[in-house]
């Protein structure tokens, strides 16, 4: 039976994607000596805000999410950031694979609001893995599940988040508008032949 271990080596900004994306570089280690033909890997990525400290400006920026700091003992809890998937090609022993993490600038999404509220330091992340492992069995292929307790922690520098946002949205912000307001702005832009917003 396969014994898989997971480690997040780094999380970096992807500068050549169609939309804002981070890349988590994973190391998978198979400890039983079996040949792994493939892994259909799924990951739940969680933000663990209770695993870091916050200075005054950050505490103010996070009021919307967690309330007053004197309540943070009960409100500062781990929360879901995203789900991600990857197909891991065959390997023996260990391999590395990139897990693509699509991100958004939308500050109405709790995770983005949290990330935009941080000035520096690190973002504590938990990666909870599951999926299907394909190996060679005695009579052909064998299929097993990634164990439910397969996880890894990583501390991503806030600078990485800032880098990906600055690359895709340089010197700009994002604001959600009512549909009729957006349509009026689109007509205004078209009538004046403005190339950008």
PAZAPA-4460 file (N, C-alpha, C; in steps of 0.05 Angstrom, whole numbers, plus 32768, in hexadecimal, padded with zeros to 4 digits):
% residues 197
    n_x    n_y    n_z   ca_x   ca_y   ca_z    c_x    c_y    c_z   seq   type   mol
   8011   7FE8   8000   8000   8000   8000   8012   8019   8000     1      X     A
   800A   802D   7FF0   801A   8045   7FEE   8019   8056   8007     2      X     A
   802F   8062   800D   8030   8075   8024   803A   8090   8019     3      X     A
   8028   80A2   8016   802F   80BC   800A   8032   80D1   8020     4      X     A
   8048   80E1   801D   804C   80F9   802E   804D   8111   801C     5      X     A
   8045   8128   8027   8043   8141   8018   8052   8157   8026     6      X     A
   805F   8168   8016   806D   817F   8020   8069   8196   800C     7      X     A
   8063   81AE   8015   8061   81C5   8004   807C   81D3   8005     8      X     A
   808A   81D3   7FEF   80A5   81DE   7FEE   80A4   81FD   7FEC     9      X     A
   8092   8208   7FDC   808F   8224   7FD9   8075   822B   7FCC    10      X     A
   806C   8243   7FD0   8055   824E   7FC1   8060   8267   7FB3    11      X     A
   805D   8269   7F99   8068   827F   7F8A   8053   828A   7F76    12      X     A
   8057   82A3   7F6E   8045   82B0   7F5B   804A   82A4   7F3F    13      X     A
   8035   829D   7F31   8036   8295   7F15   8033   82AE   7F04    14      X     A
   8048   82B5   7EF5   8047   82CE   7EE6   803D   82CB   7EC9    15      X     A
   8038   82B2   7EC0   8030   82AE   7EA4   8016   829E   7EA3    16      X     A
   8003   82A5   7EB2   7FE8   8298   7EB1   7FD4   82AC   7EA6    17      X     A
   7FBD   82A2   7E9E   7FA8   82B4   7E93   7F9A   82C3   7EA9    18      X     A
   7F9B   82B9   7EC1   7F8E   82C5   7ED8   7FA1   82C3   7EF0    19      X     A
   7F9D   82D3   7F05   7FAF   82D2   7F1C   7FB0   82B6   7F28    20      X     A
   7FC9   82AC   7F2B   7FCD   8290   7F33   7FE7   828F   7F44    21      X     A
   7FE5   827F   7F5A   7FFD   8278   7F69   8003   825B   7F63    22      X     A
   801C   8253   7F66   8025   8238   7F61   8030   822D   7F7B    23      X     A
   8024   8218   7F85   802F   820A   7F9D   8040   81F2   7F93    24      X     A
   805A   81F3   7F99   806C   81DD   7F91   806B   81C8   7FA7    25      X     A
   8061   81B0   7F9F   805E   819A   7FB3   8073   8185   7FAF    26      X     A
   807B   8178   7FC4   808C   8160   7FC3   807B   8149   7FCE    27      X     A
   8078   8134   7FBE   806A   811C   7FC6   807F   8106   7FCB    28      X     A
   807D   80F9   7FE1   8090   80E3   7FE7   8080   80CA   7FEC    29      X     A
   8087   80B4   7FDE   807A   809A   7FE1   808E   8089   7FF1    30      X     A
   8085   8081   800A   8098   8074   801C   8098   8056   801C    31      X     A
   8087   8049   800D   8086   802B   800E   8096   801E   7FF8    32      X     A
   80A0   802E   7FE5   80B0   8023   7FCF   809F   801B   7FB7    33      X     A
   8085   8020   7FB8   8074   8019   7FA1   8079   802D   7F8A    34      X     A
   8074   8024   7F72   8075   8036   7F5A   8059   8043   7F58    35      X     A
   8058   805D   7F58   803F   806C   7F55   803C   8072   7F37    36      X     A
   8026   806A   7F2C   8021   8070   7F0F   8015   808C   7F0B    37      X     A
   8005   8094   7F1E   7FF9   80AF   7F1D   7FEA   80B5   7F37    38      X     A
   7FE6   80CE   7F3C   7FD5   80D6   7F53   7FC2   80EC   7F49    39      X     A
   7FA8   80E8   7F4C   7F95   80FD   7F47   7F91   810B   7F62    40      X     A
   7F9F   8122   7F65   7FA2   812F   7F7F   7F8E   8146   7F81    41      X     A
   7F82   8148   7F98   7F71   815E   7F9F   7F7B   816A   7FB9    42      X     A
   7F79   8185   7FBB   7F82   8192   7FD4   7F6E   81A7   7FDC    43      X     A
   7F69   81A8   7FF6   7F5A   81BE   8001   7F6F   81D0   800E    44      X     A
   7F70   81EA   8006   7F83   81FC   8011   7F74   820F   8025    45      X     A
   7F7E   820F   803E   7F71   821F   8053   7F85   8234   805D    46      X     A
   7F79   824B   8065   7F89   8260   8072   7F85   825D   8090    47      X     A
   7F9B   825E   809F   7F9B   825B   80BC   7FA2   8275   80C9    48      X     A
   7F90   8288   80CB   7F97   82A3   80D5   7FA0   82A3   80F2    49      X     A
   7F99   828F   8102   7FA1   828E   811E   7FBE   8287   8121    50      X     A
   7FCC   8280   810C   7FE8   8278   810D   7FFC   828E   8108    51      X     A
   7FF3   82A8   810B   8005   82BE   8107   7FFC   82D5   8119    52      X     A
   800D   82EA   811C   8005   8302   812B   7FFF   8318   8117    53      X     A
   7FF2   832D   8122   7FE9   8343   8111   7FF0   835D   811F    54      X     A
   7FFA   8371   810F   7FFF   838B   811A   7FE5   839C   8117    55      X     A
   7FE5   83B4   8123   7FCD   83C5   8125   7FBF   83C9   810B    56      X     A
   7FCE   83D0   80F6   7FC1   83D6   80DC   7FB4   83BD   80D0    57      X     A
   7FC0   83A6   80D4   7FB4   838D   80CB   7F9B   8386   80DB    58      X     A
   7F9C   838A   80F5   7F84   8385   8105   7F6D   8396   80FC    59      X     A
   7F72   83AF   80F6   7F5D   83C0   80EC   7F52   83B7   80D1    60      X     A
   7F64   83AE   80BF   7F5C   83A5   80A5   7F4B   838B   80A6    61      X     A
   7F4E   837C   80BC   7F41   8362   80BE   7F28   8363   80CF    62      X     A
   7F1F   837B   80D7   7F07   837E   80E8   7EEE   8372   80DA    63      X     A
   7EEB   8376   80C0   7ED4   836A   80B1   7ED3   834C   80B4    64      X     A
   7EEA   833F   80B4   7EEA   8322   80B5   7EE8   8316   80D1    65      X     A
   7EF6   8321   80E4   7EF9   8314   80FE   7EEE   8325   8115    66      X     A
   7EE4   833D   8110   7EDA   834E   8126   7EF1   835B   8136    67      X     A
   7EEA   8365   814D   7EFD   8372   815E   7F12   835E   8168    68      X     A
   7F2C   8366   816A   7F41   8353   8172   7F3C   8345   818C    69      X     A
   7F2D   8351   819F   7F28   8343   81B8   7F16   832A   81B4    70      X     A
   7F09   8328   819D   7EF9   8310   8196   7F08   82FB   8186    71      X     A
   7F21   8301   817E   7F2F   82F0   816C   7F35   82D4   8177    72      X     A
   7F33   82D1   8191   7F37   82B6   819D   7F21   82A3   8193    73      X     A
   7F0A   82AD   818B   7EF5   829C   8181   7EEF   829F   8164    74      X     A
   7EF7   82B6   8158   7EF0   82BB   813C   7F07   82B5   8129    75      X     A
   7F1F   82B4   8132   7F37   82B0   8121   7F3B   8292   811D    76      X     A
   7F2C   8287   8109   7F2D   826A   8104   7F36   8264   80E7    77      X     A
   7F40   824D   80E3   7F48   8244   80C9   7F30   8245   80B6    78      X     A
   7F35   824D   809C   7F1F   824D   8089   7F29   8245   806D    79      X     A
   7F16   823B   805D   7F1C   8231   8043   7F24   8248   8030    80      X     A
   7F3A   8244   8022   7F42   8257   800E   7F3A   824D   7FF2    81      X     A
   7F40   8234   7FEC   7F3A   8229   7FD2   7F3E   820B   7FD1    82      X     A
   7F34   81FF   7FBB   7F39   81E3   7FB4   7F4A   81E3   7F9B    83      X     A
   7F5D   81D1   7F99   7F6E   81D0   7F81   7F73   81B3   7F7A    84      X     A
   7F7A   81AD   7F61   7F7F   8192   7F58   7F98   8191   7F47    85      X     A
   7FA4   8179   7F46   7FBB   8175   7F35   7FBD   8157   7F2E    86      X     A
   7FC6   8151   7F16   7FCD   8136   7F0F   7FEB   8132   7F12    87      X     A
   7FF2   811F   7F23   800E   811A   7F29   8017   8102   7F17    88      X     A
   802B   8106   7F06   8034   80F0   7EF5   8042   80DA   7F06    89      X     A
   8047   80C4   7EFA   8054   80AD   7F07   806F   80B4   7F13    90      X     A
   8075   80A6   7F2A   808F   80AA   7F37   8095   8093   7F4A    91      X     A
   80AE   8091   7F51   80B7   807F   7F66   80C6   808F   7F7A    92      X     A
   80C1   808B   7F94   80D0   809A   7FA9   80C3   80B5   7FAE    93      X     A
   80CB   80C9   7F9E   80BF   80E4   7FA2   80BF   80F3   7F88    94      X     A
   80AE   8107   7F87   80AB   8118   7F6F   80A1   8133   7F78    95      X     A
   80A3   8146   7F66   8098   8161   7F6B   8083   8168   7F56    96      X     A
   806F   8177   7F5E   805A   817E   7F4C   8050   819A   7F54    97      X     A
   8046   81A9   7F40   803B   81C3   7F45   801D   81C2   7F48    98      X     A
   8013   81CE   7F5D   7FF6   81D0   7F62   7FEF   81ED   7F5D    99      X     A
   7FDE   81F1   7F48   7FD6   820C   7F40   7FBF   8216   7F52   100      X     A
   7FC3   822E   7F5D   7FB0   823A   7F70   7FA5   8254   7F64   101      X     A
   7F8E   8253   7F57   7F83   826C   7F4C   7F79   827E   7F62   102      X     A
   7F7F   8298   7F60   7F78   82AB   7F75   7F69   82C2   7F69   103      X     A
   7F5B   82D1   7F7A   7F4B   82E8   7F72   7F52   8301   7F81   104      X     A
   7F4E   8318   7F74   7F52   8332   7F80   7F39   833A   7F90   105      X     A
   7F23   832D   7F8B   7F09   8335   7F96   7F09   8338   7FB4   106      X     A
   7F08   8350   7FBE   7F0A   8355   7FDB   7EF0   834F   7FEA   107      X     A
   7EDB   8346   7FDB   7EC3   833D   7FE9   7EC4   831F   7FF0   108      X     A
   7ED8   8312   7FE6   7EDD   82F6   7FEC   7EEE   82F6   8006   109      X     A
   7EE6   82E6   801A   7EF3   82E8   8034   7F12   82E3   8033   110      X     A
   7F1B   82CF   8023   7F37   82CA   8022   7F47   82E1   8016   111      X     A
   7F3C   82ED   8001   7F4A   8305   7FF5   7F4A   831C   8008   112      X     A
   7F34   8320   8016   7F32   8336   8029   7F48   8332   803F   113      X     A
   7F4B   8319   8048   7F5F   8313   805C   7F7B   8319   8051   114      X     A
   7F81   830F   8039   7F9B   8312   802D   7FA2   832F   8028   115      X     A
   7F8F   833F   801E   7F93   835B   801A   7F98   836A   8034   116      X     A
   7F8E   8360   804A   7F91   836D   8064   7FAC   8369   8070   117      X     A
   7FBD   8358   8065   7FD7   8352   8070   7FED   8364   8063   118      X     A
   7FFD   8370   8073   8012   8382   8069   802D   8373   8064   119      X     A
   8033   8360   8075   804D   8352   8073   804B   8337   8082   120      X     A
   8062   832A   8085   8062   8311   8093   805B   82F9   8081   121      X     A
   804E   82E6   808D   8048   82CD   807F   802A   82C6   8083   122      X     A
   8020   82B7   8070   8005   82AD   8071   8007   828F   8077   123      X     A
   7FFA   8287   808D   7FFB   826A   8095   7FE6   825B   8085   124      X     A
   7FF0   8247   8076   7FDE   8236   8065   7FDF   8219   806E   125      X     A
   7FC8   820C   806B   7FC7   81EF   806F   7FBC   81E3   8055   126      X     A
   7FCA   81CE   804B   7FC2   81C0   8033   7FB8   81A4   803C   127      X     A
   7F9E   819E   8037   7F93   8185   803E   7F8F   8175   8025   128      X     A
   7F9D   815E   8022   7F9D   8150   8009   7F8A   8138   800A   129      X     A
   7F7F   8131   7FF2   7F72   8118   7FEE   7F74   8112   7FD0   130      X     A
   7F69   80FC   7FC8   7F6B   80F4   7FAB   7F6F   80D6   7FA8   131      X     A
   7F76   80CF   7F90   7F78   80B3   7F88   7F94   80AC   7F7F   132      X     A
   7F9F   8096   7F89   7FBB   808E   7F82   7FB9   8074   7F71   133      X     A
   7FC6   8074   7F5A   7FC6   805D   7F48   7FE2   8051   7F49   134      X     A
   7FE3   8037   7F51   7FFD   8029   7F53   7FFA   800E   7F44   135      X     A
   8011   8000   7F42   8010   7FE5   7F36   800A   7FD1   7F4C   136      X     A
   7FF5   7FC2   7F48   7FEE   7FAD   7F5B   7FF8   7F92   7F51   137      X     A
   7FF2   7F7D   7F5F   7FFB   7F62   7F57   7FED   7F58   7F3E   138      X     A
   7FD5   7F61   7F39   7FC6   7F58   7F21   7FC0   7F6F   7F0E   139      X     A
   7FCE   7F85   7F10   7FCA   7F9C   7EFE   7FCC   7FB5   7F0E   140      X     A
   7FBA   7FC8   7F08   7FBB   7FE1   7F17   7FAC   7FDF   7F31   141      X     A
   7FB6   7FEE   7F45   7FA9   7FF0   7F5F   7FA1   800D   7F63   142      X     A
   7F8A   8011   7F6F   7F80   802C   7F74   7F7C   802F   7F92   143      X     A
   7F88   8043   7F9E   7F84   8049   7FBA   7F7F   8067   7FBD   144      X     A
   7F76   806F   7FD5   7F70   808B   7FDA   7F88   8098   7FEA   145      X     A
   7F8C   80B1   7FE5   7F9E   80C1   7FF5   7F92   80C1   8011   146      X     A
   7FA1   80BA   8026   7F96   80B9   8041   7F8A   80D4   804A   147      X     A
   7F75   80D2   805A   7F67   80EA   8063   7F78   80FD   8073   148      X     A
   7F8E   80F3   807F   7F9E   8104   8090   7FB7   8110   8082   149      X     A
   7FB7   810E   8067   7FCE   8119   8058   7FCB   8137   8056   150      X     A
   7FDE   8145   8062   7FDD   8162   8062   7FF9   816E   8065   151      X     A
   7FFB   8188   805F   8015   8196   8062   800E   81B3   8069   152      X     A
   8020   81BF   8078   801E   81DC   807F   8033   81EB   8070   153      X     A
   802D   8204   806B   8040   8215   805D   803C   8232   8066   154      X     A
   8051   8241   8068   804F   825E   806E   8057   826E   8055   155      X     A
   8043   8279   8048   8048   8287   802F   804D   82A5   8036   156      X     A
   8063   82B0   802C   8067   82CD   8031   8051   82DE   8026   157      X     A
   8049   82F2   8034   8034   8305   802A   803E   8312   8010   158      X     A
   8059   8315   800E   8065   8321   7FF5   805E   8311   7FDC   159      X     A
   805A   82F7   7FDF   8052   82E6   7FC8   8036   82EE   7FBE   160      X     A
   8024   82F1   7FD2   8009   82F9   7FCB   8009   8315   7FBD   161      X     A
   8018   8327   7FC9   801A   8342   7FBD   8026   8341   7FA1   162      X     A
   803A   8330   7F9D   8046   832E   7F82   8032   8325   7F6D   163      X     A
   8022   8311   7F73   800F   8308   7F5F   7FF9   831D   7F5A   164      X     A
   7FF0   832B   7F6F   7FDC   8340   7F6B   7FE8   8357   7F5B   165      X     A
   8000   835F   7F62   800D   8376   7F54   8013   836F   7F37   166      X     A
   8018   8356   7F31   801E   834D   7F16   8004   834F   7F05   167      X     A
   7FEE   8345   7F0F   7FD5   8344   7F00   7FC4   835D   7F02   168      X     A
   7FC7   836C   7F17   7FB8   8385   7F1B   7FCB   839B   7F24   169      X     A
   7FDE   83A3   7F12   7FF2   83B7   7F1B   7FE6   83D2   7F22   170      X     A
   7FED   83DB   7F3A   7FE5   83F6   7F43   7FC7   83FB   7F3F   171      X     A
   7FB6   83E6   7F45   7F9A   83E9   7F41   7F8B   83D9   7F57   172      X     A
   7F71   83DE   7F58   7F60   83CF   7F6B   7F49   83C3   7F5C   173      X     A
   7F37   83B7   7F6B   7F21   83A9   7F60   7F08   83B2   7F6F   174      X     A
   7EF3   83B7   7F60   7EDA   83C0   7F6D   7EC2   83B3   7F5F   175      X     A
   7EB1   83A7   7F6D   7E99   839B   7F61   7E84   83B0   7F5E   176      X     A
   7E77   83B0   7F46   7E62   83C5   7F40   7E48   83B7   7F39   177      X     A
   7E32   83C6   7F3D   7E18   83BC   7F34   7E19   83B9   7F15   178      X     A
   7E0A   83A7   7F0A   7E0B   83A2   7EEE   7E04   83BB   7EDD   179      X     A
   7DEF   83CA   7EE6   7DE8   83E2   7ED6   7DFE   83F7   7ED7   180      X     A
   7E0C   83FA   7EED   7E22   840C   7EEF   7E39   8404   7EDC   181      X     A
   7E3F   83EA   7EDC   7E54   83DF   7ECA   7E4C   83E3   7EAD   182      X     A
   7E33   83DF   7EA6   7E2A   83E3   7E8A   7E2D   8400   7E82   183      X     A
   7E25   8412   7E94   7E28   842F   7E8E   7E45   8437   7E8B   184      X     A
   7E57   842C   7E9B   7E74   8432   7E98   7E7E   8426   7E7E   185      X     A
   7E75   840E   7E76   7E7D   8402   7E5D   7E75   8413   7E46   186      X     A
   7E5C   841E   7E46   7E53   8430   7E30   7E64   8449   7E30   187      X     A
   7E6A   8454   7E47   7E7B   846D   7E49   7E96   8467   7E3D   188      X     A
   7EA2   8450   7E44   7EBD   8449   7E3A   7EBC   8445   7E1C   189      X     A
   7EA8   8438   7E12   7EA6   8433   7DF5   7EA2   844D   7DE5   190      X     A
   7E90   845F   7DEF   7E8B   8478   7DE0   7EA4   8489   7DDF   191      X     A
   7EB6   8487   7DF2   7ECE   8498   7DF2   7EE7   8489   7DE8   192      X     A
   7EE3   8470   7DDF   7EF9   845F   7DD5   7F10   845D   7DE9   193      X     A
   7F09   8459   7E02   7F1D   8456   7E16   7F27   8439   7E16   194      X     A
   7F41   8435   7E14   7F4B   8419   7E11   7F4A   8408   7E2A   195      X     A
   7F4A   8415   7E42   7F4A   8406   7E5B   7F36   8413   7E6E   196      X     A
   7F31   8406   7E83   7F1F   8411   7E97   7F2C   8429   7EA5   197      X     A
***
